[in-house]
């Protein structure tokens, strides 16, 4: 009788595992179809990304020439980052039912005596920085010092006495 119960339990576990793999495969297929778009610079720039956050389309409005190259570059970056954030949110929402179901299932350490809790030992993945290359934040992550300006003067000190100066000042 005990052996029979064990076989039934194994069959139930295998059936549950197979069903869960089908659900994961379907969620994965649905995820690959996700896209998100975001606009910046008053709608002059629109960027669309796929489920992996990779840019798949960039569109400029007819009045894009009113922006400088620097403003366009910043708008493209901002729109791409916002679209990537949105598609990541969509992906989390899509996969949340699977995570909830998994959380209700017993852990391997609960099923096998002496098995350590593997999930508790998994490292956390930190989000990647959105800072531009060679920025202070990126350099500090690499252990490189950011640019330092030893001769910088505070605004108050710099503007002190400025009201007496003008275009005819000898400093020009």
KESE-147806 format. One record per residue: x, y, z of N, C-alpha, C, O in turn; residue number from 1. Coordinates in Angstrom, 3 decimals, always signed. Layout:
N
NODE_X_Y_Z_X_Y_Z_X_Y_Z_X_Y_Z_NUM
...
***
This chain:
172
NODE_+0.818_-1.186_+0.000_+0.000_+0.000_+0.000_+0.869_+1.261_+0.000_+0.555_+2.225_-0.698_1
NODE_+1.965_+1.262_+0.781_+2.840_+2.417_+0.858_+3.517_+2.663_-0.479_+3.643_+3.802_-0.928_2
NODE_+3.945_+1.589_-1.101_+4.591_+1.719_-2.412_+3.608_+2.300_-3.429_+3.988_+3.128_-4.257_3
NODE_+2.363_+1.873_-3.368_+1.335_+2.359_-4.276_+1.098_+3.856_-4.060_+0.954_+4.605_-5.027_4
NODE_+1.055_+4.293_-2.806_+0.885_+5.728_-2.503_+2.076_+6.531_-3.009_+1.917_+7.652_-3.492_5
NODE_+3.254_+5.959_-2.898_+4.461_+6.630_-3.381_+4.430_+6.802_-4.896_+4.831_+7.842_-5.417_6
NODE_+3.956_+5.786_-5.591_+3.854_+5.855_-7.053_+2.827_+6.918_-7.458_+3.059_+7.672_-8.402_7
NODE_+1.710_+6.981_-6.759_+0.683_+7.981_-7.050_+1.236_+9.379_-6.799_+0.991_+10.294_-7.586_8
NODE_+1.982_+9.551_-5.705_+2.569_+10.859_-5.383_+3.577_+11.266_-6.453_+3.610_+12.424_-6.867_9
NODE_+4.402_+10.314_-6.903_+5.378_+10.622_-7.961_+4.666_+11.014_-9.254_+5.084_+11.947_-9.940_10
NODE_+3.605_+10.308_-9.580_+2.844_+10.613_-10.798_+2.218_+12.002_-10.704_+2.200_+12.748_-11.683_11
NODE_+1.707_+12.342_-9.530_+1.122_+13.676_-9.332_+2.178_+14.767_-9.475_+1.930_+15.802_-10.096_12
NODE_+3.355_+14.533_-8.898_+4.440_+15.501_-8.981_+4.871_+15.672_-10.435_+5.068_+16.795_-10.897_13
NODE_+5.016_+14.561_-11.155_+5.423_+14.621_-12.554_+4.363_+15.327_-13.409_+4.698_+16.113_-14.295_14
NODE_+3.114_+15.047_-13.145_+2.026_+15.702_-13.885_+2.022_+17.208_-13.600_+1.846_+18.016_-14.512_15
NODE_+2.214_+17.576_-12.343_+2.276_+18.999_-11.978_+3.458_+19.697_-12.620_+3.346_+20.832_-13.084_16
NODE_+4.600_+19.007_-12.645_+5.799_+19.571_-13.264_+5.578_+19.785_-14.760_+5.931_+20.834_-15.298_17
NODE_+4.999_+18.800_-15.424_+4.733_+18.897_-16.863_+3.776_+20.051_-17.159_+3.989_+20.804_-18.109_18
NODE_+2.735_+20.193_-16.360_+1.773_+21.285_-16.544_+2.456_+22.635_-16.338_+2.207_+23.587_-17.078_19
NODE_+3.317_+22.707_-15.329_+4.021_+23.959_-15.067_+4.970_+24.307_-16.215_+5.084_+25.479_-16.574_20
NODE_+5.641_+23.334_-16.789_+6.530_+23.586_-17.923_+5.738_+24.100_-19.129_+6.210_+24.976_-19.854_21
NODE_+4.526_+23.551_-19.346_+3.674_+24.047_-20.432_+3.282_+25.505_-20.179_+3.295_+26.319_-21.102_22
NODE_+2.938_+25.835_-18.946_+2.568_+27.214_-18.595_+3.749_+28.160_-18.790_+3.580_+29.272_-19.291_23
NODE_+4.929_+27.728_-18.400_+6.131_+28.558_-18.578_+6.414_+28.760_-20.063_+6.752_+29.867_-20.480_24
NODE_+6.281_+27.712_-20.861_+6.514_+27.827_-22.304_+5.515_+28.794_-22.934_+5.891_+29.604_-23.781_25
NODE_+4.251_+28.718_-22.531_+3.236_+29.619_-23.083_+3.506_+31.065_-22.652_+3.397_+31.981_-23.467_26
NODE_+3.849_+31.271_-21.405_+4.175_+32.626_-20.929_+5.389_+33.171_-21.670_+5.451_+34.361_-21.981_27
NODE_+6.344_+32.306_-21.948_+7.536_+32.720_-22.694_+7.168_+33.145_-24.112_+7.681_+34.142_-24.619_28
NODE_+6.282_+32.391_-24.745_+5.815_+32.769_-26.089_+5.084_+34.115_-26.050_+5.300_+34.968_-26.910_29
NODE_+4.230_+34.298_-25.061_+3.506_+35.566_-24.929_+4.470_+36.719_-24.679_+4.281_+37.815_-25.206_30
NODE_+5.496_+36.473_-23.879_+6.477_+37.516_-23.562_+7.199_+37.995_-24.816_+7.467_+39.188_-24.958_31
NODE_+7.518_+37.070_-25.730_+8.260_+37.464_-26.927_+7.463_+38.423_-27.804_+8.044_+39.112_-28.643_32
NODE_+6.150_+38.481_-27.627_+5.313_+39.380_-28.418_+5.147_+40.754_-27.776_+4.541_+41.642_-28.376_33
NODE_+5.671_+40.943_-26.579_+5.528_+42.232_-25.906_+6.356_+43.306_-26.601_+7.479_+43.060_-27.043_34
NODE_+5.779_+44.498_-26.688_+6.508_+45.685_-27.135_+6.013_+46.853_-26.308_+4.931_+46.803_-25.723_35
NODE_+6.805_+47.892_-26.266_+6.398_+49.125_-25.579_+6.989_+50.298_-26.328_+8.087_+50.216_-26.879_36
NODE_+6.244_+51.393_-26.341_+6.709_+52.628_-26.975_+6.646_+53.751_-25.964_+5.812_+53.752_-25.057_37
NODE_+7.547_+54.710_-26.137_+7.545_+55.895_-25.282_+7.986_+57.079_-26.132_+8.736_+56.937_-27.097_38
NODE_+7.496_+58.248_-25.742_+7.832_+59.479_-26.454_+8.585_+60.414_-25.537_+8.526_+60.293_-24.313_39
NODE_+9.295_+61.349_-26.145_+10.025_+62.373_-25.401_+10.070_+63.636_-26.255_+9.663_+63.635_-27.416_40
NODE_+10.561_+64.687_-25.670_+10.700_+65.982_-26.343_+9.364_+66.436_-26.919_+9.266_+66.818_-28.085_41
NODE_+8.346_+66.384_-26.077_+7.036_+66.842_-26.508_+6.454_+66.018_-27.635_+5.700_+66.546_-28.453_42
NODE_+6.783_+64.735_-27.702_+6.265_+63.855_-28.732_+7.052_+63.888_-30.032_+6.659_+63.243_-31.004_43
NODE_+8.139_+64.616_-30.067_+8.930_+64.694_-31.304_+9.734_+63.421_-31.556_+10.121_+63.140_-32.690_44
NODE_+9.982_+62.655_-30.497_+10.758_+61.418_-30.613_+9.923_+60.288_-30.012_+9.410_+60.404_-28.899_45
NODE_+9.794_+59.194_-30.767_+9.110_+58.009_-30.258_+10.012_+56.805_-30.495_+10.527_+56.610_-31.596_46
NODE_+10.198_+55.997_-29.448_+11.035_+54.800_-29.539_+10.201_+53.604_-29.107_+9.472_+53.666_-28.117_47
NODE_+10.318_+52.514_-29.860_+9.628_+51.267_-29.538_+10.687_+50.205_-29.279_+11.676_+50.108_-30.007_48
NODE_+10.468_+49.400_-28.225_+11.396_+48.330_-27.861_+10.658_+46.998_-27.828_+9.437_+46.952_-27.676_49
NODE_+11.420_+45.910_-27.974_+10.837_+44.576_-27.868_+10.883_+44.114_-26.412_+11.245_+44.879_-25.518_50
NODE_+10.514_+42.861_-26.188_+10.436_+42.326_-24.824_+11.780_+42.335_-24.099_+11.823_+42.344_-22.869_51
NODE_+12.872_+42.332_-24.854_+14.201_+42.364_-24.243_+14.695_+43.790_-24.021_+15.812_+43.989_-23.544_52
NODE_+13.877_+44.784_-24.361_+14.286_+46.180_-24.190_+15.166_+46.687_-25.314_+15.781_+47.746_-25.188_53
NODE_+15.237_+45.943_-26.422_+16.053_+46.336_-27.568_+15.214_+47.233_-28.474_+14.061_+46.920_-28.773_54
NODE_+15.795_+48.344_-28.905_+15.088_+49.275_-29.769_+14.786_+48.604_-31.103_+15.677_+48.066_-31.760_55
NODE_+13.499_+48.644_-31.495_+13.101_+48.050_-32.774_+12.551_+49.104_-33.737_+12.385_+48.833_-34.926_56
NODE_+12.270_+50.308_-33.221_+11.806_+51.381_-34.100_+12.047_+52.725_-33.421_+11.880_+52.867_-32.209_57
NODE_+12.442_+53.702_-34.227_+12.619_+55.075_-33.753_+11.970_+55.989_-34.783_+12.235_+55.886_-35.980_58
NODE_+11.123_+56.876_-34.302_+10.430_+57.797_-35.204_+10.602_+59.226_-34.703_+10.558_+59.497_-33.503_59
NODE_+10.798_+60.130_-35.659_+10.895_+61.558_-35.373_+9.703_+62.269_-36.008_+9.265_+61.911_-37.102_60
NODE_+9.190_+63.265_-35.323_+8.100_+64.048_-35.898_+8.659_+64.988_-36.959_+9.874_+65.139_-37.087_61
NODE_+7.772_+65.613_-37.711_+8.206_+66.495_-38.801_+8.905_+67.755_-38.288_+9.640_+68.403_-39.033_62
NODE_+8.678_+68.104_-37.017_+9.324_+69.302_-36.476_+10.554_+68.972_-35.620_+10.932_+69.755_-34.748_63
NODE_+11.169_+67.829_-35.866_+12.356_+67.431_-35.108_+13.494_+68.420_-35.293_+14.348_+68.555_-34.416_64
NODE_+13.517_+69.120_-36.438_+14.601_+70.063_-36.715_+14.595_+71.282_-35.792_+15.517_+72.096_-35.831_65
NODE_+13.570_+71.406_-34.974_+13.534_+72.485_-33.987_+14.414_+72.171_-32.775_+14.668_+73.040_-31.941_66
NODE_+14.873_+70.923_-32.687_+15.725_+70.506_-31.569_+17.182_+70.469_-32.009_+17.486_+70.259_-33.183_67
NODE_+18.071_+70.675_-31.055_+19.499_+70.533_-31.333_+19.846_+69.045_-31.348_+19.061_+68.211_-30.894_68
NODE_+21.021_+68.723_-31.870_+21.451_+67.322_-31.868_+21.516_+66.785_-30.442_+21.146_+65.638_-30.193_69
NODE_+21.972_+67.587_-29.529_+22.063_+67.156_-28.126_+20.668_+66.873_-27.559_+20.483_+65.890_-26.843_70
NODE_+19.698_+67.715_-27.869_+18.328_+67.503_-27.392_+17.719_+66.246_-28.011_+17.003_+65.502_-27.341_71
NODE_+18.008_+66.013_-29.288_+17.508_+64.801_-29.951_+18.115_+63.562_-29.302_+17.409_+62.599_-29.002_72
NODE_+19.425_+63.594_-29.087_+20.105_+62.450_-28.470_+19.529_+62.163_-27.087_+19.269_+61.008_-26.749_73
NODE_+19.334_+63.196_-26.298_+18.780_+63.024_-24.947_+17.351_+62.481_-25.025_+16.970_+61.620_-24.232_74
NODE_+16.559_+62.985_-25.980_+15.176_+62.522_-26.134_+15.124_+61.058_-26.539_+14.295_+60.306_-26.028_75
NODE_+16.002_+60.641_-27.454_+16.037_+59.240_-27.876_+16.395_+58.352_-26.694_+15.770_+57.313_-26.481_76
NODE_+17.397_+58.760_-25.928_+17.807_+57.976_-24.759_+16.676_+57.880_-23.744_+16.382_+56.796_-23.240_77
NODE_+16.045_+59.002_-23.444_+14.950_+59.029_-22.470_+13.784_+58.158_-22.932_+13.255_+57.363_-22.156_78
NODE_+13.387_+58.308_-24.188_+12.263_+57.518_-24.712_+12.595_+56.027_-24.680_+11.746_+55.214_-24.315_79
NODE_+13.816_+55.665_-25.058_+14.214_+54.255_-25.055_+14.206_+53.686_-23.638_+13.742_+52.567_-23.420_80
NODE_+14.714_+54.446_-22.683_+14.728_+53.981_-21.294_+13.309_+53.835_-20.754_+13.012_+52.866_-20.056_81
NODE_+12.433_+54.783_-21.066_+11.052_+54.707_-20.594_+10.317_+53.525_-21.229_+9.548_+52.839_-20.556_82
NODE_+10.549_+53.286_-22.515_+9.916_+52.148_-23.187_+10.436_+50.831_-22.596_+9.659_+49.901_-22.382_83
NODE_+11.733_+50.752_-22.336_+12.314_+49.536_-21.751_+11.754_+49.282_-20.354_+11.490_+48.135_-19.991_84
NODE_+11.573_+50.339_-19.574_+10.980_+50.202_-18.238_+9.556_+49.672_-18.344_+9.145_+48.815_-17.562_85
NODE_+8.802_+50.189_-19.321_+7.413_+49.763_-19.506_+7.335_+48.306_-19.945_+6.509_+47.558_-19.421_86
NODE_+8.164_+47.883_-20.885_+8.092_+46.498_-21.348_+8.555_+45.543_-20.242_+8.061_+44.418_-20.162_87
NODE_+9.475_+45.962_-19.404_+9.896_+45.124_-18.269_+8.738_+44.953_-17.287_+8.526_+43.865_-16.750_88
NODE_+7.992_+46.031_-17.058_+6.813_+45.960_-16.180_+5.788_+44.987_-16.765_+5.225_+44.164_-16.043_89
NODE_+5.549_+45.086_-18.074_+4.603_+44.175_-18.730_+5.045_+42.713_-18.558_+4.223_+41.832_-18.309_90
NODE_+6.335_+42.476_-18.694_+6.866_+41.129_-18.532_+6.668_+40.603_-17.114_+6.290_+39.449_-16.914_91
NODE_+6.931_+41.473_-16.124_+6.718_+41.064_-14.724_+5.250_+40.733_-14.479_+4.939_+39.742_-13.817_92
NODE_+4.340_+41.561_-15.013_+2.909_+41.307_-14.838_+2.489_+39.997_-15.505_+1.671_+39.255_-14.960_93
NODE_+3.042_+39.718_-16.671_+2.728_+38.486_-17.385_+3.175_+37.255_-16.591_+2.465_+36.250_-16.538_94
NODE_+4.346_+37.342_-15.982_+4.910_+36.191_-15.273_+4.474_+36.094_-13.811_+4.750_+35.088_-13.157_95
NODE_+3.799_+37.116_-13.287_+3.428_+37.121_-11.868_+2.553_+35.927_-11.471_+2.785_+35.352_-10.408_96
NODE_+1.558_+35.525_-12.273_+0.784_+34.342_-11.866_+1.645_+33.086_-11.703_+1.393_+32.267_-10.819_97
NODE_+2.657_+32.939_-12.556_+3.558_+31.793_-12.408_+4.366_+31.895_-11.116_+4.568_+30.902_-10.418_98
NODE_+4.824_+33.110_-10.809_+5.578_+33.296_-9.558_+4.701_+33.004_-8.344_+5.148_+32.381_-7.381_99
NODE_+3.448_+33.461_-8.398_+2.522_+33.211_-7.285_+2.283_+31.720_-7.097_+2.273_+31.217_-5.973_100
NODE_+2.092_+31.022_-8.206_+1.871_+29.575_-8.148_+3.097_+28.864_-7.588_+2.979_+27.950_-6.772_101
NODE_+4.260_+29.288_-8.029_+5.510_+28.694_-7.547_+5.702_+28.935_-6.052_+6.203_+28.064_-5.341_102
NODE_+5.309_+30.104_-5.580_+5.465_+30.431_-4.160_+4.588_+29.531_-3.287_+4.919_+29.274_-2.130_103
NODE_+3.478_+29.058_-3.838_+2.584_+28.177_-3.073_+3.080_+26.731_-3.044_+2.635_+25.934_-2.217_104
NODE_+3.996_+26.400_-3.942_+4.495_+25.029_-4.008_+5.549_+24.790_-2.920_+6.245_+25.719_-2.511_105
NODE_+5.661_+23.555_-2.459_+6.699_+23.271_-1.459_+8.090_+23.407_-2.073_+8.298_+23.130_-3.254_106
NODE_+9.025_+23.835_-1.250_+10.411_+23.964_-1.706_+11.052_+22.581_-1.691_+10.612_+21.681_-0.976_107
NODE_+12.087_+22.434_-2.484_+12.806_+21.170_-2.553_+13.336_+20.775_-1.178_+13.352_+19.596_-0.824_108
NODE_+13.771_+21.771_-0.406_+14.292_+21.497_+0.936_+13.207_+20.967_+1.869_+13.512_+20.312_+2.866_109
NODE_+11.929_+21.251_+1.549_+10.824_+20.726_+2.353_+10.469_+19.299_+1.955_+9.915_+18.541_+2.751_110
NODE_+10.794_+18.940_+0.717_+10.475_+17.602_+0.228_+11.566_+16.587_+0.510_+11.286_+15.412_+0.752_111
NODE_+12.808_+17.042_+0.479_+13.939_+16.131_+0.680_+14.660_+16.509_+1.961_+15.201_+17.607_+2.090_112
NODE_+14.656_+15.587_+2.893_+15.275_+15.836_+4.190_+16.771_+16.083_+4.034_+17.464_+15.330_+3.350_113
NODE_+17.260_+17.137_+4.668_+18.672_+17.475_+4.630_+19.073_+18.336_+3.441_+20.216_+18.788_+3.372_114
NODE_+18.170_+18.572_+2.513_+18.459_+19.397_+1.330_+18.468_+20.869_+1.765_+17.518_+21.333_+2.395_115
NODE_+19.524_+21.595_+1.434_+19.561_+23.013_+1.819_+18.562_+23.829_+0.977_+18.158_+23.415_-0.111_116
NODE_+18.182_+24.985_+1.508_+17.281_+25.891_+0.789_+18.095_+26.611_-0.284_+18.776_+27.597_-0.005_117
NODE_+18.017_+26.110_-1.500_+18.817_+26.643_-2.604_+18.345_+28.043_-2.980_+19.167_+28.913_-3.266_118
NODE_+17.038_+28.272_-2.984_+16.506_+29.586_-3.360_+17.036_+30.691_-2.457_+17.346_+31.787_-2.922_119
NODE_+17.136_+30.401_-1.184_+17.612_+31.405_-0.238_+19.070_+31.783_-0.449_+19.513_+32.835_+0.012_120
NODE_+19.818_+30.931_-1.145_+21.235_+31.191_-1.382_+21.505_+31.822_-2.751_+22.645_+32.165_-3.065_121
NODE_+20.470_+31.972_-3.552_+20.650_+32.535_-4.895_+20.985_+34.024_-4.791_+20.377_+34.745_-3.999_122
NODE_+21.944_+34.479_-5.585_+22.289_+35.902_-5.545_+21.185_+36.738_-6.190_+20.470_+36.264_-7.072_123
NODE_+21.058_+37.968_-5.746_+20.084_+38.867_-6.359_+20.752_+39.573_-7.536_+21.946_+39.873_-7.501_124
NODE_+19.983_+39.825_-8.549_+20.488_+40.508_-9.733_+20.130_+41.991_-9.596_+18.959_+42.359_-9.508_125
NODE_+21.153_+42.815_-9.580_+20.918_+44.248_-9.460_+20.602_+44.832_-10.830_+21.128_+44.368_-11.842_126
NODE_+19.748_+45.844_-10.867_+19.447_+46.451_-12.172_+20.667_+47.183_-12.722_+21.467_+47.742_-11.972_127
NODE_+20.789_+47.166_-14.032_+21.912_+47.842_-14.687_+21.732_+49.354_-14.588_+20.611_+49.858_-14.518_128
NODE_+22.826_+50.047_-14.582_+22.821_+51.504_-14.489_+22.310_+52.125_-15.782_+22.544_+51.600_-16.870_129
NODE_+21.621_+53.233_-15.653_+21.165_+54.007_-16.813_+22.079_+55.202_-17.070_+21.802_+56.032_-17.936_130
NODE_+23.158_+55.280_-16.317_+24.089_+56.402_-16.470_+24.847_+56.288_-17.789_+25.154_+55.184_-18.239_131
NODE_+25.148_+57.431_-18.408_+25.886_+57.392_-19.675_+27.333_+56.917_-19.479_+27.854_+56.934_-18.364_132
NODE_+27.974_+56.491_-20.577_+29.380_+56.080_-20.475_+30.243_+57.215_-19.933_+29.942_+58.387_-20.157_133
NODE_+31.285_+56.880_-19.240_+32.268_+57.816_-18.670_+31.660_+58.763_-17.646_+32.307_+59.738_-17.265_134
NODE_+30.429_+58.507_-17.184_+29.834_+59.338_-16.135_+30.454_+58.952_-14.798_+31.066_+57.891_-14.676_135
NODE_+30.297_+59.800_-13.812_+30.830_+59.506_-12.472_+30.334_+58.162_-11.961_+31.103_+57.366_-11.422_136
NODE_+29.031_+57.919_-12.140_+28.448_+56.674_-11.639_+29.119_+55.459_-12.276_+29.484_+54.516_-11.575_137
NODE_+29.284_+55.474_-13.585_+29.920_+54.341_-14.275_+31.371_+54.182_-13.857_+31.833_+53.068_-13.612_138
NODE_+32.083_+55.287_-13.777_+33.494_+55.217_-13.391_+33.648_+54.691_-11.967_+34.574_+53.932_-11.682_139
NODE_+32.742_+55.094_-11.068_+32.849_+54.621_-9.690_+32.555_+53.128_-9.600_+33.104_+52.443_-8.737_140
NODE_+31.692_+52.613_-10.483_+31.417_+51.177_-10.510_+32.650_+50.387_-10.944_+32.849_+49.246_-10.526_141
NODE_+33.467_+51.003_-11.781_+34.683_+50.346_-12.256_+35.853_+50.557_-11.308_+36.937_+50.010_-11.511_142
NODE_+35.625_+51.350_-10.278_+36.692_+51.657_-9.338_+37.579_+52.777_-9.820_+38.596_+53.071_-9.193_143
NODE_+37.214_+53.413_-10.928_+37.992_+54.530_-11.440_+37.445_+55.824_-10.853_+36.230_+55.981_-10.729_144
NODE_+38.307_+56.730_-10.500_+37.802_+57.994_-9.971_+37.173_+58.829_-11.076_+37.650_+58.838_-12.211_145
NODE_+36.107_+59.525_-10.737_+35.479_+60.437_-11.680_+36.331_+61.683_-11.822_+37.252_+61.894_-11.033_146
NODE_+36.042_+62.504_-12.806_+36.828_+63.729_-12.969_+36.655_+64.639_-11.761_+35.548_+64.814_-11.251_147
NODE_+37.739_+65.200_-11.324_+37.715_+66.115_-10.181_+38.163_+67.481_-10.655_+39.038_+67.592_-11.514_148
NODE_+37.577_+68.501_-10.108_+37.900_+69.868_-10.467_+38.360_+70.596_-9.209_+37.543_+71.044_-8.405_149
NODE_+39.666_+70.706_-9.051_+40.222_+71.323_-7.865_+40.097_+72.838_-7.853_+40.169_+73.458_-6.793_150
NODE_+39.910_+73.437_-9.022_+39.841_+74.887_-9.082_+38.404_+75.395_-9.200_+38.193_+76.566_-9.515_151
NODE_+37.411_+74.535_-8.953_+36.017_+74.942_-9.064_+35.672_+75.930_-7.959_+36.162_+75.826_-6.835_152
NODE_+34.827_+76.883_-8.298_+34.391_+77.911_-7.357_+32.882_+77.825_-7.242_+32.195_+77.646_-8.248_153
NODE_+32.359_+77.948_-6.042_+30.921_+77.927_-5.824_+30.239_+79.105_-6.513_+30.867_+80.130_-6.778_154
NODE_+28.971_+78.949_-6.795_+28.221_+79.962_-7.526_+28.241_+81.302_-6.799_+28.464_+82.345_-7.413_155
NODE_+28.007_+81.267_-5.492_+27.981_+82.516_-4.718_+29.305_+83.264_-4.828_+29.325_+84.480_-5.017_156
NODE_+30.404_+82.535_-4.709_+31.713_+83.181_-4.804_+31.964_+83.703_-6.218_+32.558_+84.766_-6.393_157
NODE_+31.521_+82.972_-7.200_+31.740_+83.365_-8.583_+30.939_+84.619_-8.936_+31.429_+85.496_-9.646_158
NODE_+29.702_+84.696_-8.433_+28.846_+85.835_-8.782_+29.111_+87.060_-7.924_+28.618_+88.145_-8.230_159
NODE_+29.877_+86.905_-6.860_+30.165_+88.040_-5.981_+30.877_+89.137_-6.773_+31.943_+88.902_-7.342_160
NODE_+30.303_+90.303_-6.809_+30.877_+91.429_-7.524_+30.575_+91.420_-9.013_+31.051_+92.300_-9.731_161
NODE_+29.811_+90.469_-9.497_+29.500_+90.376_-10.920_+28.581_+91.502_-11.390_+28.594_+91.866_-12.566_162
NODE_+27.778_+92.057_-10.468_+26.831_+93.088_-10.884_+27.539_+94.349_-11.390_+26.933_+95.159_-12.092_163
NODE_+28.806_+94.517_-11.040_+29.550_+95.699_-11.479_+30.252_+95.447_-12.810_+30.843_+96.356_-13.393_164
NODE_+30.180_+94.211_-13.280_+30.888_+93.866_-14.506_+29.916_+93.838_-15.671_+28.713_+93.658_-15.477_165
NODE_+30.416_+94.011_-16.851_+29.579_+93.969_-18.041_+30.436_+93.707_-19.256_+31.600_+93.324_-19.133_166
NODE_+29.861_+93.915_-20.441_+30.558_+93.625_-21.687_+31.768_+94.549_-21.883_+32.671_+94.219_-22.652_167
NODE_+31.797_+95.702_-21.197_+32.918_+96.607_-21.363_+34.001_+96.384_-20.306_+35.002_+97.100_-20.290_168
NODE_+33.816_+95.415_-19.439_+34.780_+95.114_-18.387_+36.086_+94.671_-19.012_+36.079_+94.024_-20.059_169
NODE_+37.202_+95.003_-18.395_+38.506_+94.658_-18.931_+38.754_+93.148_-18.925_+39.691_+92.682_-19.574_170
NODE_+37.930_+92.370_-18.203_+38.070_+90.923_-18.180_+37.674_+90.270_-19.485_+37.969_+89.098_-19.719_171
NODE_+37.005_+91.030_-20.335_+36.569_+90.476_-21.638_+37.757_+90.439_-22.494_+37.674_+90.016_-23.647_172
***
